[in-house]
């Protein structure tokens, strides 16, 4: 498929309702020259948003401000941060990679099947464990299927800065 990277971005963004984030996604989709870069499995929209927020925080520090109040960024600036995120490998951006060693995943799955982990009665912790097992099972499959990342907003990642 010729535009497989663009299709991946569409799938990842399919459940996003945040207008600002959708503007960034629309811009990414116009950049057909980035098609191959969008196929990088270590990249995600949620990590892109985190990267953009970190870039904004760095700009705040440079301007010696302590909050985003009264601070605005041009679309071109935010779009350039988004493209920079997809264009560079995570190591160069000092980001942790989303890739996980398959041997480690298989070991955890085997341990779970062998019931080496204690079952916790709290429903929230149970659902977190189930979610973790599902994520690990998805990673261990040979061919990954892209999934929407769910509802993301730029504000979800800014709560630590406000």
Backbone as ProteinMPNN parsed JSONL, in Angstrom:
{"seq_chain_A": "XXXXXXXXXXXXXXXXXXXXXXXXXXXXXXXXXXXXXXXXXXXXXXXXXXXXXXXXXXXXXXXXXXXXXXXXXXXXXXXXXXXXXXXXXXXXXXXXXXXXXXXXXXXXXXXXXXXXXXXXXXXXXXXXXXXXXXXXXXXXXXXXXXXXXXXXXXXXXXXXXX", "coords_chain_A": {"N_chain_A": [[0.85, -1.176, 0.0], [0.613, 2.143, -0.9], [0.311, 4.565, 0.614], [0.597, 3.825, 3.317], [1.616, 4.752, 5.771], [0.254, 7.164, 6.134], [-2.3, 6.155, 6.389], [-1.994, 4.804, 8.8], [-1.739, 6.946, 10.594], [-4.306, 8.028, 10.344], [-5.849, 5.946, 11.454], [-4.823, 5.844, 14.094], [-5.726, 8.283, 14.974], [-8.454, 8.124, 14.897], [-10.402, 8.198, 16.958], [-10.154, 10.618, 18.188], [-11.351, 13.612, 19.51], [-10.642, 16.147, 20.12], [-10.32, 19.376, 19.0], [-7.984, 20.931, 18.551], [-5.919, 19.028, 18.518], [-6.819, 17.496, 16.387], [-6.386, 19.329, 14.334], [-3.616, 19.291, 14.177], [-3.255, 16.634, 13.372], [-4.564, 16.719, 10.877], [-2.78, 18.377, 9.535], [-0.499, 16.721, 9.57], [-1.368, 14.736, 7.846], [-1.317, 16.045, 5.437], [1.273, 16.044, 4.778], [2.622, 14.205, 2.757], [5.166, 13.454, 2.136], [6.184, 12.46, 4.44], [5.279, 9.931, 4.789], [6.623, 7.368, 5.076], [7.922, 7.772, 7.511], [5.817, 7.881, 9.311], [5.227, 5.253, 9.685], [6.788, 4.229, 11.655], [6.883, 2.204, 14.344], [7.561, 2.766, 16.982], [6.6, 5.188, 17.516], [3.888, 7.344, 18.531], [0.668, 8.991, 18.708], [0.008, 9.964, 21.228], [2.496, 10.123, 22.47], [3.602, 11.994, 20.777], [2.084, 14.274, 21.425], [2.922, 14.619, 24.04], [5.621, 15.211, 23.531], [5.326, 17.636, 22.119], [4.201, 19.233, 24.133], [6.352, 19.245, 25.922], [8.216, 20.638, 24.398], [6.934, 23.092, 24.324], [7.053, 23.742, 27.026], [9.805, 24.063, 27.312], [10.132, 26.345, 25.781], [8.733, 28.115, 27.383], [10.43, 28.185, 29.611], [12.647, 29.4, 28.446], [11.627, 31.914, 28.016], [11.309, 32.671, 30.54], [8.926, 32.259, 31.959], [6.299, 31.045, 34.088], [3.916, 29.76, 33.699], [1.384, 28.72, 31.298], [-0.39, 30.745, 30.891], [-1.513, 33.395, 29.023], [0.249, 32.781, 27.038], [0.944, 32.029, 23.746], [1.169, 29.955, 20.856], [2.21, 29.851, 17.508], [0.501, 28.191, 14.831], [2.242, 27.13, 12.907], [4.556, 26.757, 14.379], [3.841, 24.762, 16.247], [3.138, 22.739, 14.435], [5.629, 22.306, 13.28], [7.004, 21.198, 15.44], [5.575, 18.818, 15.689], [6.187, 17.517, 13.244], [8.941, 17.328, 13.556], [9.021, 15.536, 15.692], [8.081, 13.126, 14.453], [9.993, 12.825, 12.51], [12.513, 12.343, 13.625], [14.464, 9.785, 15.294], [13.495, 8.191, 18.404], [15.594, 8.008, 20.275], [17.283, 10.121, 19.6], [15.676, 12.244, 20.234], [15.602, 12.056, 22.898], [13.634, 10.415, 24.036], [11.811, 7.753, 25.553], [11.679, 4.583, 24.124], [8.876, 2.904, 22.683], [9.05, 0.316, 22.047], [9.236, -3.065, 23.073], [11.01, -5.771, 24.496], [10.463, -8.901, 23.091], [11.003, -11.345, 24.321], [10.888, -10.739, 27.037], [8.2, -10.042, 27.27], [6.941, -12.464, 26.57], [7.849, -14.022, 28.704], [6.562, -12.808, 30.901], [3.911, -13.283, 30.172], [3.902, -16.083, 30.233], [4.417, -16.464, 32.964], [2.098, -15.368, 34.009], [0.199, -17.131, 33.022], [1.062, -19.38, 34.374], [0.27, -18.699, 36.819], [1.875, -17.241, 38.613], [1.65, -14.747, 39.513], [0.037, -12.872, 42.016], [-3.435, -12.78, 42.529], [-5.346, -9.93, 42.721], [-7.862, -8.463, 44.696], [-9.115, -6.009, 44.3], [-11.055, -4.272, 41.978], [-10.147, -2.292, 40.211], [-7.376, -2.669, 40.078], [-7.397, -5.195, 39.005], [-8.46, -4.706, 36.449], [-6.436, -3.095, 35.442], [-4.32, -4.952, 35.327], [-5.399, -6.741, 33.465], [-5.557, -5.045, 31.249], [-2.823, -4.602, 30.875], [-1.933, -7.184, 30.219], [-3.365, -7.561, 27.851], [-2.173, -5.558, 26.269], [0.448, -6.528, 26.157], [0.019, -8.941, 24.843], [-0.806, -7.988, 22.372], [1.526, -6.75, 21.491], [3.176, -8.924, 21.15], [2.289, -10.268, 18.914], [2.85, -11.291, 15.508], [2.314, -9.562, 13.228], [1.465, -6.313, 13.618], [-1.611, -4.736, 14.332], [-2.955, -1.648, 13.712], [-4.326, 0.52, 16.104], [-6.786, 2.763, 17.232], [-5.854, 5.457, 19.338], [-7.548, 6.302, 21.223], [-9.46, 8.786, 23.046], [-7.728, 11.681, 23.019], [-6.454, 14.653, 24.37], [-4.856, 17.815, 24.176], [-4.722, 18.961, 26.636], [-4.695, 16.899, 28.483], [-2.067, 16.18, 28.838], [-0.958, 18.371, 29.927], [-1.63, 18.748, 32.549], [0.207, 18.472, 34.595], [1.629, 20.763, 34.466], [0.115, 22.912, 35.127]], "CA_chain_A": [[0.0, 0.0, 0.0], [1.478, 3.29, -1.113], [0.196, 5.553, 1.691], [0.337, 3.07, 4.535], [1.912, 5.609, 6.92], [-0.871, 8.096, 6.295], [-3.415, 5.354, 6.898], [-1.724, 4.544, 10.221], [-2.078, 8.172, 11.329], [-5.771, 8.112, 10.362], [-6.365, 4.966, 12.416], [-4.45, 6.274, 15.441], [-6.483, 9.487, 15.324], [-9.871, 7.934, 14.573], [-11.306, 8.484, 18.077], [-9.814, 11.907, 18.789], [-12.387, 14.633, 19.337], [-10.047, 17.434, 20.453], [-10.155, 20.148, 17.768], [-6.589, 21.332, 18.359], [-5.15, 17.849, 18.128], [-7.252, 17.147, 15.035], [-5.7, 20.238, 13.406], [-2.262, 18.765, 14.003], [-3.383, 15.41, 12.569], [-4.852, 17.138, 9.492], [-1.524, 18.843, 8.945], [0.358, 15.555, 9.33], [-1.892, 14.021, 6.675], [-0.95, 16.776, 4.215], [2.701, 15.821, 4.549], [2.79, 12.882, 2.145], [6.594, 13.144, 2.129], [6.5, 11.83, 5.723], [4.564, 8.65, 4.816], [7.468, 6.301, 5.627], [8.216, 8.092, 8.92], [4.624, 7.583, 10.102], [5.157, 3.806, 9.902], [7.659, 3.885, 12.776], [6.047, 1.637, 15.413], [7.898, 3.301, 18.295], [5.97, 6.511, 17.602], [2.439, 7.36, 18.762], [0.12, 10.341, 18.836], [0.084, 10.415, 22.628], [3.875, 10.524, 22.715], [3.797, 13.232, 20.021], [1.505, 15.348, 22.225], [3.844, 14.808, 25.162], [6.793, 15.893, 22.984], [4.942, 19.016, 21.821], [4.075, 19.928, 25.417], [7.7, 19.458, 26.448], [8.804, 21.724, 23.615], [6.292, 24.326, 24.792], [7.611, 24.029, 28.347], [11.157, 24.589, 27.093], [9.981, 27.723, 25.322], [8.366, 28.881, 28.58], [11.645, 28.379, 30.411], [13.476, 30.382, 27.75], [11.005, 33.228, 28.192], [11.252, 32.856, 31.981], [7.544, 32.272, 32.422], [6.023, 29.877, 34.934], [2.682, 29.088, 33.3], [0.962, 28.962, 29.918], [-1.345, 31.854, 30.867], [-1.085, 34.469, 28.138], [1.277, 32.278, 26.122], [0.36, 31.46, 22.542], [2.123, 29.443, 19.882], [1.689, 29.835, 16.149], [0.261, 26.852, 14.283], [3.444, 26.672, 12.222], [5.503, 26.304, 15.394], [3.361, 23.477, 16.755], [3.255, 21.771, 13.346], [7.046, 21.96, 13.104], [7.332, 20.28, 16.533], [4.975, 17.521, 15.354], [6.993, 16.924, 12.175], [10.242, 17.0, 14.16], [8.811, 14.312, 16.469], [7.974, 11.962, 13.561], [11.164, 12.768, 11.64], [13.714, 11.908, 14.338], [14.301, 8.6, 16.152], [13.251, 8.52, 19.812], [16.855, 8.198, 20.997], [17.787, 11.464, 19.312], [14.786, 13.183, 20.917], [15.659, 11.696, 24.327], [12.363, 9.811, 24.437], [11.897, 6.31, 25.735], [11.06, 3.857, 23.019], [7.705, 2.104, 23.008], [9.333, -1.08, 21.714], [9.488, -3.905, 24.233], [11.64, -7.033, 24.145], [9.46, -9.97, 23.005], [11.324, -12.373, 25.302], [10.354, -10.276, 28.324], [6.735, -10.133, 27.199], [6.579, -13.882, 26.623], [8.106, -14.495, 30.064], [5.468, -12.307, 31.741], [2.692, -14.013, 29.789], [4.046, -17.44, 30.764], [4.254, -16.366, 34.417], [0.677, -15.131, 34.277], [-0.487, -18.405, 32.775], [1.455, -20.296, 35.446], [-0.296, -18.103, 38.037], [2.909, -16.805, 39.549], [1.252, -13.448, 40.029], [-1.058, -12.937, 42.973], [-4.659, -12.147, 42.048], [-5.74, -8.877, 43.645], [-9.317, -8.383, 44.757], [-9.62, -4.698, 43.88], [-11.441, -4.336, 40.568], [-9.326, -1.385, 39.42], [-6.096, -3.31, 39.839], [-7.656, -6.306, 38.087], [-8.598, -4.188, 35.085], [-5.109, -2.651, 35.009], [-3.565, -6.144, 34.958], [-5.963, -7.247, 32.217], [-5.132, -4.131, 30.201], [-1.407, -4.848, 30.641], [-1.814, -8.461, 29.507], [-3.839, -7.332, 26.485], [-1.143, -4.801, 25.569], [1.573, -7.413, 25.911], [-0.387, -9.896, 23.812], [-0.824, -7.278, 21.097], [2.901, -6.512, 21.081], [3.843, -10.167, 20.797], [1.824, -10.824, 17.648], [3.809, -11.065, 14.434], [1.973, -8.361, 12.488], [0.67, -5.442, 14.462], [-2.732, -4.023, 13.748], [-3.021, -0.334, 14.314], [-5.546, 0.794, 16.837], [-6.955, 4.152, 17.633], [-5.285, 5.686, 20.652], [-8.583, 6.768, 22.139], [-9.663, 10.217, 23.14], [-6.591, 12.429, 23.522], [-6.513, 16.103, 24.268], [-3.597, 18.443, 24.54], [-4.78, 19.311, 28.045], [-4.383, 15.722, 29.29], [-0.639, 16.113, 29.084], [-0.525, 19.629, 30.53], [-2.106, 18.858, 33.921], [1.337, 18.595, 35.509], [2.241, 22.078, 34.317], [-0.829, 23.971, 35.513]], "C_chain_A": [[0.897, 1.241, 0.0], [1.463, 4.29, 0.04], [-0.097, 4.898, 3.029], [0.599, 3.9, 5.8], [0.793, 6.595, 7.196], [-2.094, 7.373, 6.85], [-3.234, 5.057, 8.386], [-2.099, 5.757, 11.06], [-3.591, 8.315, 11.428], [-6.366, 7.167, 11.396], [-6.055, 5.405, 13.84], [-5.314, 7.441, 15.912], [-7.99, 9.311, 15.207], [-10.832, 8.272, 15.708], [-11.044, 9.837, 18.742], [-10.894, 12.926, 18.469], [-11.872, 16.038, 19.648], [-9.73, 18.197, 19.164], [-8.698, 20.523, 17.505], [-5.732, 20.164, 17.9], [-5.546, 17.384, 16.726], [-6.619, 18.062, 13.988], [-4.281, 19.757, 13.129], [-2.295, 17.523, 13.119], [-3.668, 15.759, 11.113], [-3.584, 17.614, 8.801], [-0.601, 17.664, 8.633], [-0.076, 14.813, 8.072], [-1.595, 14.747, 5.366], [0.497, 16.527, 3.828], [2.945, 14.41, 4.028], [4.253, 12.475, 2.075], [7.025, 12.426, 3.407], [5.896, 10.431, 5.842], [5.378, 7.538, 5.477], [7.747, 6.526, 7.11], [7.036, 7.731, 9.822], [4.473, 6.081, 10.38], [6.001, 3.343, 11.086], [6.808, 3.469, 13.975], [6.391, 2.166, 16.798], [7.252, 4.674, 18.52], [4.468, 6.369, 17.81], [1.964, 8.798, 18.864], [0.219, 10.844, 20.27], [1.507, 10.846, 22.974], [4.203, 11.812, 21.954], [3.272, 14.42, 20.823], [2.412, 15.66, 23.418], [5.091, 15.567, 24.701], [6.485, 17.371, 22.717], [4.821, 19.821, 23.12], [5.437, 20.191, 26.054], [8.42, 20.584, 25.711], [8.239, 23.073, 24.069], [6.842, 24.727, 26.165], [9.029, 24.599, 28.228], [11.094, 26.048, 26.643], [9.581, 28.629, 26.487], [9.594, 29.191, 29.431], [12.541, 29.435, 29.778], [12.945, 31.792, 27.946], [10.814, 33.57, 29.667], [9.838, 33.054, 32.494], [7.301, 30.995, 33.208], [4.723, 29.173, 34.583], [2.353, 29.44, 31.854], [0.007, 30.144, 29.789], [-0.76, 32.983, 30.021], [-0.019, 34.054, 27.13], [0.594, 31.611, 24.934], [1.464, 31.0, 21.61], [1.462, 29.451, 18.512], [1.498, 28.395, 15.698], [1.522, 26.288, 13.646], [4.479, 26.135, 13.205], [5.113, 24.927, 15.917], [3.484, 22.402, 15.676], [4.716, 21.353, 13.145], [7.511, 21.027, 14.221], [6.791, 18.883, 16.226], [5.799, 16.809, 14.276], [8.358, 16.505, 12.714], [10.131, 15.699, 14.958], [8.814, 13.083, 15.554], [9.242, 11.761, 12.742], [12.399, 12.185, 12.319], [13.452, 10.631, 15.138], [14.158, 9.031, 17.619], [14.541, 8.756, 20.584], [17.383, 9.61, 20.809], [16.954, 12.537, 20.009], [14.781, 12.978, 22.431], [14.319, 11.203, 24.858], [12.571, 8.321, 24.634], [11.12, 5.642, 24.619], [9.88, 3.052, 23.517], [7.945, 0.627, 22.714], [9.704, -1.845, 22.982], [10.071, -5.225, 23.738], [10.6, -8.156, 24.187], [9.733, -11.071, 24.014], [10.76, -12.004, 26.673], [8.835, -10.405, 28.361], [6.298, -11.583, 27.323], [6.801, -14.462, 28.007], [6.978, -14.056, 31.0], [4.178, -13.062, 31.44], [2.74, -15.437, 30.338], [3.837, -17.442, 32.284], [2.788, -16.153, 34.796], [-0.103, -16.424, 34.094], [-0.175, -19.422, 33.87], [0.992, -19.799, 36.819], [0.758, -17.775, 39.082], [2.589, -15.426, 40.13], [0.052, -13.617, 40.935], [-2.265, -12.192, 42.412], [-5.121, -11.169, 43.125], [-7.244, -8.7, 43.57], [-9.876, -7.054, 44.253], [-9.882, -4.705, 42.378], [-10.568, -3.439, 39.695], [-7.978, -2.031, 39.104], [-6.257, -4.504, 38.912], [-7.731, -5.798, 36.656], [-7.26, -3.684, 34.565], [-4.255, -3.835, 34.581], [-4.072, -6.714, 33.639], [-5.527, -6.376, 31.05], [-3.663, -4.374, 29.852], [-1.201, -6.141, 29.853], [-2.269, -8.292, 28.065], [-2.785, -6.594, 25.671], [0.028, -5.698, 25.213], [1.245, -8.437, 24.839], [-0.387, -9.236, 22.445], [0.599, -7.066, 20.591], [3.535, -7.789, 20.569], [3.345, -10.787, 19.493], [2.8, -10.451, 16.542], [3.539, -9.75, 13.709], [1.049, -7.516, 13.343], [-0.481, -4.851, 13.667], [-2.805, -2.695, 14.459], [-4.353, -0.165, 15.0], [-5.585, 2.268, 17.179], [-6.436, 4.309, 19.051], [-6.314, 6.201, 21.646], [-8.659, 8.276, 22.148], [-8.44, 10.871, 23.779], [-6.896, 13.908, 23.416], [-5.162, 16.649, 24.668], [-3.565, 18.741, 26.028], [-4.483, 18.123, 28.952], [-2.92, 15.7, 29.695], [-0.118, 17.367, 29.775], [-0.897, 19.712, 32.01], [-0.971, 18.999, 34.931], [1.934, 19.993, 35.498], [1.338, 23.209, 34.788], [-0.946, 24.057, 36.995]], "O_chain_A": [[1.819, 1.358, 0.807], [2.516, 4.812, 0.406], [-0.945, 5.371, 3.786], [-0.121, 3.763, 6.789], [0.428, 6.834, 8.347], [-2.828, 7.914, 7.677], [-4.203, 5.057, 9.144], [-2.708, 5.616, 12.12], [-4.108, 8.682, 12.483], [-7.28, 7.541, 12.131], [-6.927, 5.346, 14.707], [-5.598, 7.572, 17.103], [-8.732, 10.274, 15.401], [-11.986, 8.606, 15.439], [-11.66, 10.155, 19.759], [-11.299, 13.086, 17.318], [-12.595, 17.016, 19.458], [-8.959, 17.718, 18.331], [-8.23, 20.444, 16.369], [-4.913, 20.306, 16.993], [-4.695, 16.928, 15.962], [-6.343, 17.621, 12.872], [-3.804, 19.808, 11.995], [-1.465, 17.372, 12.222], [-3.081, 15.164, 10.209], [-3.339, 17.299, 7.637], [0.006, 17.611, 7.564], [0.764, 14.317, 7.32], [-1.618, 14.133, 4.3], [0.898, 16.77, 2.689], [3.412, 13.535, 4.758], [4.561, 11.288, 1.968], [8.109, 11.846, 3.455], [5.996, 9.809, 6.9], [4.867, 6.838, 6.351], [7.802, 5.569, 7.881], [7.231, 7.322, 10.966], [3.668, 5.688, 11.225], [5.93, 2.177, 11.475], [6.096, 4.292, 14.552], [5.581, 2.028, 17.716], [7.358, 5.242, 19.607], [3.848, 5.415, 17.339], [2.76, 9.712, 19.081], [0.486, 12.024, 20.498], [1.702, 11.826, 23.692], [4.991, 12.629, 22.43], [3.931, 15.457, 20.898], [2.635, 16.823, 23.754], [5.564, 16.463, 25.399], [7.283, 18.247, 23.048], [5.286, 20.958, 23.194], [5.649, 21.242, 26.658], [9.138, 21.38, 26.316], [8.965, 24.06, 24.182], [7.069, 25.908, 26.429], [9.398, 25.513, 28.965], [11.898, 26.877, 27.07], [10.032, 29.771, 26.573], [9.771, 30.313, 29.905], [13.124, 30.264, 30.477], [13.714, 32.749, 28.032], [10.241, 34.604, 30.011], [9.582, 33.903, 33.348], [7.995, 29.995, 33.027], [4.447, 28.096, 35.111], [2.958, 30.334, 31.263], [-0.368, 30.506, 28.673], [0.346, 33.459, 30.276], [0.551, 34.903, 26.445], [-0.242, 30.725, 25.11], [2.551, 31.577, 21.577], [0.291, 29.098, 18.377], [2.226, 27.496, 16.118], [1.839, 25.111, 13.819], [5.191, 25.176, 12.906], [5.954, 24.033, 16.018], [3.888, 21.277, 15.967], [5.001, 20.187, 12.875], [8.335, 20.146, 13.974], [7.466, 17.883, 16.474], [6.073, 15.615, 14.398], [8.867, 15.441, 12.363], [11.03, 14.859, 14.911], [9.487, 12.097, 15.856], [9.536, 10.641, 12.323], [13.246, 11.592, 11.65], [12.335, 10.419, 15.61], [14.636, 10.094, 18.016], [14.581, 9.618, 21.462], [17.874, 10.225, 21.756], [17.461, 13.61, 20.336], [14.044, 13.649, 23.154], [13.919, 11.526, 25.976], [13.401, 7.704, 23.967], [10.042, 6.09, 24.229], [9.884, 2.571, 24.65], [7.135, -0.22, 23.089], [10.402, -1.324, 23.852], [9.673, -5.733, 22.69], [9.931, -8.342, 25.203], [8.791, -11.681, 24.522], [10.22, -12.855, 27.38], [8.261, -10.827, 29.365], [5.389, -11.899, 28.091], [6.025, -15.309, 28.45], [6.495, -14.854, 31.803], [3.443, -13.436, 32.354], [1.74, -15.943, 30.848], [3.16, -18.319, 32.821], [2.308, -16.7, 35.789], [-0.959, -16.767, 34.909], [-1.03, -20.223, 34.248], [1.29, -20.41, 37.846], [0.563, -18.0, 40.277], [3.19, -15.001, 41.117], [-0.844, -14.413, 40.653], [-2.124, -11.091, 41.879], [-5.269, -11.535, 44.29], [-7.83, -8.78, 42.491], [-11.027, -7.004, 43.817], [-9.018, -5.103, 41.597], [-10.278, -3.791, 38.551], [-7.498, -1.943, 37.974], [-5.363, -4.8, 38.119], [-7.137, -6.385, 35.752], [-6.969, -3.823, 33.377], [-3.538, -3.748, 33.585], [-3.279, -7.122, 32.79], [-5.17, -6.886, 29.988], [-3.292, -4.356, 28.679], [-0.39, -6.187, 28.928], [-1.634, -8.817, 27.151], [-2.524, -6.949, 24.522], [0.544, -5.639, 24.097], [2.098, -8.768, 24.015], [-0.005, -9.864, 21.457], [0.854, -7.188, 19.393], [4.349, -7.747, 19.647], [3.94, -11.754, 19.017], [3.489, -9.433, 16.621], [4.435, -8.915, 13.587], [-0.026, -7.964, 13.741], [-0.343, -4.513, 12.492], [-2.725, -2.637, 15.686], [-5.38, -0.652, 14.528], [-4.559, 2.917, 17.383], [-6.562, 3.4, 19.871], [-5.976, 6.503, 22.791], [-8.004, 8.955, 21.356], [-8.152, 10.637, 24.953], [-7.535, 14.351, 22.461], [-4.416, 16.013, 25.414], [-2.489, 18.772, 26.627], [-4.056, 18.32, 30.09], [-2.582, 15.243, 30.787], [1.048, 17.417, 30.167], [-0.508, 20.674, 32.673], [-1.159, 19.578, 36.001], [2.664, 20.367, 36.416], [1.773, 24.36, 34.838], [-1.694, 24.89, 37.508]]}, "name": "protein", "num_of_chains": 1, "seq": "XXXXXXXXXXXXXXXXXXXXXXXXXXXXXXXXXXXXXXXXXXXXXXXXXXXXXXXXXXXXXXXXXXXXXXXXXXXXXXXXXXXXXXXXXXXXXXXXXXXXXXXXXXXXXXXXXXXXXXXXXXXXXXXXXXXXXXXXXXXXXXXXXXXXXXXXXXXXXXXXXX"}
